[in-house]
């Protein structure tokens, strides 16, 4: 059983910075693409960005140039560095990960989410 746990959320002023972490643990064989999504109240969950096992990234236009995704394969952790935060960045941020088990079967796992609130 794979667990995905986000941490680092909180309250921050507009223009400030915050770093989120997401660790995948338990029965890990191989981790593929990991990603960050966010969901504001009354809104659909939207893509923030993804990072491949090789470190290639892509970002939504709304965060491009402000957010940076990185990963540490030894620590089994992906990070979301958020700079120049805006009130519209307020949302619950979710992490996911593609896991391949010893039988080469792929599964997608989601974390519980962490709240990010940006005040004016």
VOLUMLO-467156 format. One record per residue: residue in three letters; x, y, z of N, C-alpha, C in turn; residue number from 1. Coordinates in steps of 0.02 Angstrom, whole numbers. Layout:
BEGIN
<atom res="ala" n_u="X" n_v="Y" n_w="Z" ca_u="X" ca_v="Y" ca_w="Z" c_u="X" c_v="Y" c_w="Z" n="NUM"/>
...
//
This chain:
BEGIN
<atom res="unk" n_u="42" n_v="-59" n_w="0" ca_u="0" ca_v="0" ca_w="0" c_u="44" c_v="62" c_w="0" n="1"/>
<atom res="unk" n_u="31" n_v="108" n_w="-46" ca_u="69" ca_v="169" ca_w="-53" c_u="30" c_v="226" c_w="-20" n="2"/>
<atom res="unk" n_u="64" n_v="266" n_w="19" ca_u="36" ca_v="325" ca_w="49" c_u="68" c_v="387" c_w="20" n="3"/>
<atom res="unk" n_u="28" n_v="438" n_w="6" ca_u="52" ca_v="502" ca_w="-19" c_u="30" c_v="555" c_w="30" n="4"/>
<atom res="unk" n_u="77" n_v="592" n_w="58" ca_u="62" ca_v="641" ca_w="110" c_u="92" c_v="708" c_w="93" n="5"/>
<atom res="unk" n_u="49" n_v="760" n_w="90" ca_u="72" ca_v="828" ca_w="79" c_u="83" c_v="864" c_w="145" n="6"/>
<atom res="unk" n_u="128" n_v="912" n_w="145" ca_u="139" ca_v="954" ca_w="204" c_u="164" c_v="1022" c_w="181" n="7"/>
<atom res="unk" n_u="162" n_v="1071" n_w="227" ca_u="189" ca_v="1137" ca_w="214" c_u="138" c_v="1191" c_w="200" n="8"/>
<atom res="unk" n_u="74" n_v="1173" n_w="197" ca_u="23" ca_v="1224" ca_w="186" c_u="15" c_v="1270" c_w="245" n="9"/>
<atom res="unk" n_u="-19" n_v="1326" n_w="233" ca_u="-30" ca_v="1374" ca_w="286" c_u="-54" c_v="1440" c_w="260" n="10"/>
<atom res="unk" n_u="-50" n_v="1491" n_w="302" ca_u="-71" ca_v="1558" ca_w="285" c_u="-11" c_v="1601" c_w="269" n="11"/>
<atom res="unk" n_u="-14" n_v="1637" n_w="213" ca_u="42" ca_v="1679" ca_w="192" c_u="14" c_v="1743" c_w="161" n="12"/>
<atom res="unk" n_u="51" n_v="1797" n_w="167" ca_u="31" ca_v="1860" ca_w="137" c_u="45" c_v="1861" c_w="62" n="13"/>
<atom res="unk" n_u="5" n_v="1899" n_w="25" ca_u="17" ca_v="1908" ca_w="-46" c_u="88" c_v="1932" c_w="-58" n="14"/>
<atom res="unk" n_u="120" n_v="1903" n_w="-108" ca_u="189" ca_v="1919" ca_w="-123" c_u="239" c_v="1875" c_w="-87" n="15"/>
<atom res="unk" n_u="216" n_v="1836" n_w="-40" ca_u="259" ca_v="1793" ca_w="-2" c_u="272" c_v="1726" c_w="-36" n="16"/>
<atom res="unk" n_u="307" n_v="1683" n_w="0" ca_u="326" ca_v="1618" ca_w="-27" c_u="308" c_v="1562" c_w="20" n="17"/>
<atom res="unk" n_u="300" n_v="1503" n_w="-8" ca_u="284" ca_v="1443" ca_w="31" c_u="311" c_v="1383" c_w="-8" n="18"/>
<atom res="unk" n_u="335" n_v="1333" n_w="29" ca_u="358" ca_v="1272" ca_w="-3" c_u="318" c_v="1212" c_w="23" n="19"/>
<atom res="unk" n_u="286" n_v="1177" n_w="-23" ca_u="250" ca_v="1117" ca_w="-7" c_u="292" c_v="1055" c_w="-21" n="20"/>
<atom res="unk" n_u="283" n_v="1004" n_w="20" ca_u="318" ca_v="941" ca_w="10" c_u="267" c_v="885" c_w="3" n="21"/>
<atom res="unk" n_u="285" n_v="834" n_w="-34" ca_u="242" ca_v="776" ca_w="-43" c_u="286" c_v="714" c_w="-43" n="22"/>
<atom res="unk" n_u="275" n_v="670" n_w="6" ca_u="314" ca_v="609" ca_w="11" c_u="271" c_v="548" c_w="-4" n="23"/>
<atom res="unk" n_u="296" n_v="504" n_w="-46" ca_u="265" ca_v="439" ca_w="-59" c_u="302" c_v="386" c_w="-20" n="24"/>
<atom res="unk" n_u="266" n_v="345" n_w="18" ca_u="297" ca_v="295" ca_w="60" c_u="257" c_v="231" c_w="62" n="25"/>
<atom res="unk" n_u="289" n_v="177" n_w="85" ca_u="255" ca_v="113" ca_w="93" c_u="252" c_v="72" c_w="30" n="26"/>
<atom res="unk" n_u="289" n_v="17" n_w="28" ca_u="286" ca_v="-30" ca_w="-28" c_u="307" c_v="-1" c_w="-95" n="27"/>
<atom res="unk" n_u="353" n_v="45" n_w="-94" ca_u="374" ca_v="78" ca_w="-156" c_u="421" c_v="33" c_w="-197" n="28"/>
<atom res="unk" n_u="403" n_v="24" n_w="-260" ca_u="447" ca_v="-10" ca_w="-307" c_u="477" c_v="39" c_w="-357" n="29"/>
<atom res="unk" n_u="433" n_v="78" n_w="-389" ca_u="456" ca_v="127" ca_w="-437" c_u="405" c_v="183" c_w="-443" n="30"/>
<atom res="unk" n_u="428" n_v="245" n_w="-439" ca_u="385" ca_v="303" ca_w="-446" c_u="397" c_v="335" c_w="-513" n="31"/>
<atom res="unk" n_u="343" n_v="348" n_w="-548" ca_u="346" ca_v="382" ca_w="-612" c_u="330" c_v="456" c_w="-604" n="32"/>
<atom res="unk" n_u="286" n_v="481" n_w="-648" ca_u="266" ca_v="551" ca_w="-646" c_u="233" c_v="568" c_w="-579" n="33"/>
<atom res="unk" n_u="253" n_v="625" n_w="-550" ca_u="220" ca_v="652" ca_w="-492" c_u="194" c_v="722" c_w="-509" n="34"/>
<atom res="unk" n_u="138" n_v="741" n_w="-479" ca_u="109" ca_v="805" ca_w="-498" c_u="75" c_v="840" c_w="-440" n="35"/>
<atom res="unk" n_u="63" n_v="905" n_w="-452" ca_u="26" ca_v="947" ca_w="-405" c_u="-37" c_v="973" c_w="-439" n="36"/>
<atom res="unk" n_u="-92" n_v="969" n_w="-403" ca_u="-156" ca_v="997" ca_w="-424" c_u="-183" c_v="1041" c_w="-368" n="37"/>
<atom res="unk" n_u="-231" n_v="1083" n_w="-384" ca_u="-263" ca_v="1123" ca_w="-332" c_u="-337" c_v="1130" c_w="-346" n="38"/>
<atom res="unk" n_u="-375" n_v="1142" n_w="-292" ca_u="-447" ca_v="1150" ca_w="-298" c_u="-471" c_v="1204" c_w="-250" n="39"/>
<atom res="unk" n_u="-500" n_v="1256" n_w="-278" ca_u="-530" ca_v="1309" ca_w="-239" c_u="-604" c_v="1293" c_w="-228" n="40"/>
<atom res="unk" n_u="-636" n_v="1322" n_w="-176" ca_u="-706" ca_v="1308" ca_w="-163" c_u="-750" c_v="1322" c_w="-224" n="41"/>
<atom res="unk" n_u="-793" n_v="1274" n_w="-242" ca_u="-838" ca_v="1282" ca_w="-299" c_u="-805" c_v="1275" c_w="-366" n="42"/>
<atom res="unk" n_u="-742" n_v="1257" n_w="-368" ca_u="-705" ca_v="1251" ca_w="-431" c_u="-684" c_v="1179" c_w="-444" n="43"/>
<atom res="unk" n_u="-671" n_v="1164" n_w="-507" ca_u="-643" ca_v="1100" ca_w="-525" c_u="-569" c_v="1096" c_w="-505" n="44"/>
<atom res="unk" n_u="-547" n_v="1036" n_w="-489" ca_u="-476" ca_v="1027" ca_w="-477" c_u="-437" c_v="1041" c_w="-541" n="45"/>
<atom res="unk" n_u="-383" n_v="1079" n_w="-535" ca_u="-345" ca_v="1098" ca_w="-593" c_u="-271" c_v="1080" c_w="-585" n="46"/>
<atom res="unk" n_u="-239" n_v="1069" n_w="-641" ca_u="-169" ca_v="1053" ca_w="-642" c_u="-127" c_v="1113" c_w="-623" n="47"/>
<atom res="unk" n_u="-78" n_v="1103" n_w="-578" ca_u="-28" ca_v="1153" ca_w="-563" c_u="36" c_v="1138" c_w="-603" n="48"/>
<atom res="unk" n_u="59" n_v="1076" n_w="-599" ca_u="118" ca_v="1056" ca_w="-636" c_u="136" c_v="984" c_w="-623" n="49"/>
<atom res="unk" n_u="181" n_v="957" n_w="-664" ca_u="204" ca_v="888" ca_w="-657" c_u="279" c_v="885" c_w="-665" n="50"/>
<atom res="unk" n_u="307" n_v="831" n_w="-640" ca_u="378" ca_v="817" ca_w="-648" c_u="388" c_v="743" c_w="-661" n="51"/>
<atom res="unk" n_u="426" n_v="726" n_w="-712" ca_u="440" ca_v="656" ca_w="-727" c_u="495" c_v="629" c_w="-683" n="52"/>
<atom res="unk" n_u="505" n_v="563" n_w="-685" ca_u="558" ca_v="533" ca_w="-646" c_u="627" c_v="559" c_w="-666" n="53"/>
<atom res="unk" n_u="633" n_v="583" n_w="-727" ca_u="695" ca_v="612" ca_w="-751" c_u="704" c_v="686" c_w="-737" n="54"/>
<atom res="unk" n_u="653" n_v="717" n_w="-707" ca_u="658" ca_v="787" ca_w="-688" c_u="629" c_v="837" c_w="-736" n="55"/>
<atom res="unk" n_u="597" n_v="814" n_w="-790" ca_u="565" ca_v="860" ca_w="-837" c_u="500" c_v="886" c_w="-808" n="56"/>
<atom res="unk" n_u="488" n_v="951" n_w="-814" ca_u="430" ca_v="982" ca_w="-784" c_u="386" c_v="1017" c_w="-835" n="57"/>
<atom res="unk" n_u="322" n_v="1025" n_w="-818" ca_u="277" ca_v="1068" ca_w="-854" c_u="231" c_v="1102" c_w="-805" n="58"/>
<atom res="unk" n_u="206" n_v="1162" n_w="-823" ca_u="167" ca_v="1203" ca_w="-778" c_u="106" c_v="1232" c_w="-811" n="59"/>
<atom res="unk" n_u="54" n_v="1244" n_w="-771" ca_u="-3" ca_v="1282" ca_w="-795" c_u="18" c_v="1354" c_w="-808" n="60"/>
<atom res="unk" n_u="-14" n_v="1386" n_w="-856" ca_u="4" ca_v="1455" ca_w="-872" c_u="-5" c_v="1502" c_w="-812" n="61"/>
<atom res="unk" n_u="-52" n_v="1487" n_w="-769" ca_u="-67" ca_v="1531" ca_w="-713" c_u="-12" c_v="1533" c_w="-661" n="62"/>
<atom res="unk" n_u="32" n_v="1483" n_w="-660" ca_u="86" ca_v="1481" ca_w="-610" c_u="155" c_v="1484" c_w="-641" n="63"/>
<atom res="unk" n_u="159" n_v="1481" n_w="-706" ca_u="223" ca_v="1480" ca_w="-741" c_u="263" c_v="1543" c_w="-723" n="64"/>
<atom res="unk" n_u="326" n_v="1532" n_w="-705" ca_u="370" ca_v="1587" ca_w="-686" c_u="368" c_v="1603" c_w="-612" n="65"/>
<atom res="unk" n_u="318" n_v="1578" n_w="-576" ca_u="312" ca_v="1590" ca_w="-504" c_u="323" c_v="1527" c_w="-463" n="66"/>
<atom res="unk" n_u="300" n_v="1470" n_w="-488" ca_u="304" ca_v="1407" ca_w="-452" c_u="357" c_v="1363" c_w="-484" n="67"/>
<atom res="unk" n_u="390" n_v="1323" n_w="-443" ca_u="441" ca_v="1276" ca_w="-467" c_u="430" c_v="1208" c_w="-435" n="68"/>
<atom res="unk" n_u="428" n_v="1156" n_w="-477" ca_u="422" ca_v="1087" ca_w="-453" c_u="489" c_v="1052" c_w="-459" n="69"/>
<atom res="unk" n_u="507" n_v="1015" n_w="-407" ca_u="568" ca_v="975" ca_w="-409" c_u="555" c_v="910" c_w="-371" n="70"/>
<atom res="unk" n_u="600" n_v="862" n_w="-379" ca_u="591" ca_v="799" ca_w="-344" c_u="658" c_v="770" c_w="-322" n="71"/>
<atom res="unk" n_u="654" n_v="731" n_w="-269" ca_u="711" ca_v="695" ca_w="-241" c_u="692" c_v="622" c_w="-241" n="72"/>
<atom res="unk" n_u="720" n_v="584" n_w="-286" ca_u="700" ca_v="514" ca_w="-293" c_u="724" c_v="470" c_w="-235" n="73"/>
<atom res="unk" n_u="778" n_v="491" n_w="-202" ca_u="802" ca_v="454" ca_w="-144" c_u="754" c_v="463" c_w="-86" n="74"/>
<atom res="unk" n_u="732" n_v="525" n_w="-75" ca_u="685" ca_v="540" ca_w="-21" c_u="613" c_v="524" c_w="-41" n="75"/>
<atom res="unk" n_u="601" n_v="506" n_w="-103" ca_u="534" ca_v="490" ca_w="-128" c_u="488" c_v="550" c_w="-119" n="76"/>
<atom res="unk" n_u="513" n_v="609" n_w="-132" ca_u="477" ca_v="671" ca_w="-116" c_u="478" c_v="718" c_w="-176" n="77"/>
<atom res="unk" n_u="420" n_v="750" n_w="-187" ca_u="415" ca_v="803" ca_w="-236" c_u="399" c_v="868" c_w="-199" n="78"/>
<atom res="unk" n_u="426" n_v="924" n_w="-224" ca_u="418" ca_v="988" ca_w="-192" c_u="383" c_v="1037" c_w="-239" n="79"/>
<atom res="unk" n_u="346" n_v="1083" n_w="-210" ca_u="316" ca_v="1139" ca_w="-246" c_u="337" c_v="1203" c_w="-212" n="80"/>
<atom res="unk" n_u="384" n_v="1239" n_w="-243" ca_u="406" ca_v="1304" ca_w="-218" c_u="362" c_v="1357" c_w="-249" n="81"/>
<atom res="unk" n_u="326" n_v="1394" n_w="-207" ca_u="279" ca_v="1445" ca_w="-230" c_u="304" c_v="1514" c_w="-210" n="82"/>
<atom res="unk" n_u="317" n_v="1556" n_w="-259" ca_u="340" ca_v="1624" ca_w="-247" c_u="289" c_v="1674" c_w="-275" n="83"/>
<atom res="unk" n_u="294" n_v="1736" n_w="-253" ca_u="250" ca_v="1789" ca_w="-276" c_u="177" c_v="1768" c_w="-273" n="84"/>
<atom res="unk" n_u="158" n_v="1741" n_w="-216" ca_u="90" ca_v="1714" ca_w="-208" c_u="37" c_v="1768" c_w="-213" n="85"/>
<atom res="unk" n_u="-19" n_v="1749" n_w="-243" ca_u="-76" ca_v="1794" ca_w="-252" c_u="-137" c_v="1765" c_w="-216" n="86"/>
<atom res="unk" n_u="-185" n_v="1807" n_w="-197" ca_u="-246" ca_v="1781" ca_w="-165" c_u="-281" c_v="1727" c_w="-207" n="87"/>
<atom res="unk" n_u="-278" n_v="1732" n_w="-272" ca_u="-310" ca_v="1682" ca_w="-315" c_u="-274" c_v="1614" c_w="-314" n="88"/>
<atom res="unk" n_u="-216" n_v="1610" n_w="-282" ca_u="-183" ca_v="1546" ca_w="-272" c_u="-213" c_v="1507" c_w="-214" n="89"/>
<atom res="unk" n_u="-257" n_v="1538" n_w="-176" ca_u="-288" ca_v="1505" ca_w="-119" c_u="-327" c_v="1444" c_w="-142" n="90"/>
<atom res="unk" n_u="-311" n_v="1386" n_w="-113" ca_u="-342" ca_v="1323" ca_w="-132" c_u="-315" c_v="1267" c_w="-88" n="91"/>
<atom res="unk" n_u="-347" n_v="1209" n_w="-93" ca_u="-318" ca_v="1148" ca_w="-66" c_u="-272" c_v="1119" c_w="-119" n="92"/>
<atom res="unk" n_u="-211" n_v="1107" n_w="-102" ca_u="-161" ca_v="1081" ca_w="-148" c_u="-153" c_v="1006" c_w="-138" n="93"/>
<atom res="unk" n_u="-158" n_v="968" n_w="-192" ca_u="-153" ca_v="895" ca_w="-191" c_u="-93" c_v="871" c_w="-230" n="94"/>
<atom res="unk" n_u="-63" n_v="819" n_w="-206" ca_u="-8" ca_v="786" ca_w="-240" c_u="-30" c_v="718" c_w="-264" n="95"/>
<atom res="unk" n_u="-6" n_v="697" n_w="-322" ca_u="-17" ca_v="628" ca_w="-343" c_u="47" c_v="597" c_w="-370" n="96"/>
<atom res="unk" n_u="46" n_v="531" n_w="-376" ca_u="105" ca_v="495" ca_w="-398" c_u="84" c_v="431" c_w="-434" n="97"/>
<atom res="unk" n_u="118" n_v="416" n_w="-488" ca_u="109" ca_v="353" ca_w="-523" c_u="158" c_v="302" c_w="-495" n="98"/>
<atom res="unk" n_u="132" n_v="246" n_w="-471" ca_u="173" ca_v="194" ca_w="-441" c_u="170" c_v="130" c_w="-483" n="99"/>
<atom res="unk" n_u="227" n_v="101" n_w="-497" ca_u="231" ca_v="37" ca_w="-530" c_u="255" c_v="-15" c_w="-480" n="100"/>
<atom res="unk" n_u="216" n_v="-69" n_w="-471" ca_u="235" ca_v="-120" ca_w="-423" c_u="281" c_v="-173" c_w="-454" n="101"/>
<atom res="unk" n_u="297" n_v="-224" n_w="-414" ca_u="344" ca_v="-275" ca_w="-437" c_u="317" c_v="-316" c_w="-495" n="102"/>
<atom res="unk" n_u="251" n_v="-317" n_w="-504" ca_u="220" ca_v="-351" ca_w="-560" c_u="211" c_v="-305" c_w="-620" n="103"/>
<atom res="unk" n_u="240" n_v="-245" n_w="-617" ca_u="238" ca_v="-196" ca_w="-671" c_u="168" c_v="-169" c_w="-685" n="104"/>
<atom res="unk" n_u="127" n_v="-167" n_w="-632" ca_u="60" ca_v="-138" ca_w="-637" c_u="61" c_v="-67" c_w="-610" n="105"/>
<atom res="unk" n_u="32" n_v="-20" n_w="-648" ca_u="33" ca_v="50" ca_w="-629" c_u="-31" c_v="70" c_w="-593" n="106"/>
<atom res="unk" n_u="-23" n_v="112" n_w="-542" ca_u="-79" ca_v="139" ca_w="-505" c_u="-65" c_v="213" c_w="-490" n="107"/>
<atom res="unk" n_u="-119" n_v="252" n_w="-486" ca_u="-114" ca_v="323" ca_w="-470" c_u="-138" c_v="334" c_w="-398" n="108"/>
<atom res="unk" n_u="-97" n_v="366" n_w="-358" ca_u="-112" ca_v="380" ca_w="-289" c_u="-116" c_v="455" c_w="-276" n="109"/>
<atom res="unk" n_u="-165" n_v="474" n_w="-235" ca_u="-176" ca_v="544" ca_w="-217" c_u="-165" c_v="555" c_w="-143" n="110"/>
<atom res="unk" n_u="-139" n_v="614" n_w="-125" ca_u="-134" ca_v="633" ca_w="-55" c_u="-199" c_v="663" c_w="-30" n="111"/>
<atom res="unk" n_u="-200" n_v="680" n_w="34" ca_u="-260" ca_v="707" ca_w="66" c_u="-269" c_v="782" c_w="53" n="112"/>
<atom res="unk" n_u="-217" n_v="816" n_w="32" ca_u="-219" ca_v="887" ca_w="19" c_u="-194" c_v="929" c_w="77" n="113"/>
<atom res="unk" n_u="-170" n_v="988" n_w="61" ca_u="-148" ca_v="1035" ca_w="112" c_u="-173" c_v="1105" c_w="92" n="114"/>
<atom res="unk" n_u="-200" n_v="1141" n_w="141" ca_u="-231" ca_v="1206" ca_w="128" c_u="-179" c_v="1261" c_w="122" n="115"/>
<atom res="unk" n_u="-185" n_v="1300" n_w="69" ca_u="-144" ca_v="1360" ca_w="60" c_u="-191" c_v="1420" c_w="56" n="116"/>
<atom res="unk" n_u="-181" n_v="1468" n_w="100" ca_u="-222" ca_v="1528" ca_w="102" c_u="-177" c_v="1589" c_w="94" n="117"/>
<atom res="unk" n_u="-191" n_v="1631" n_w="44" ca_u="-152" ca_v="1690" ca_w="31" c_u="-195" c_v="1752" c_w="45" n="118"/>
<atom res="unk" n_u="-173" n_v="1793" n_w="92" ca_u="-210" ca_v="1853" ca_w="111" c_u="-181" c_v="1914" c_w="76" n="119"/>
<atom res="unk" n_u="-223" n_v="1964" n_w="65" ca_u="-202" ca_v="2025" ca_w="32" c_u="-158" c_v="2067" c_w="78" n="120"/>
//
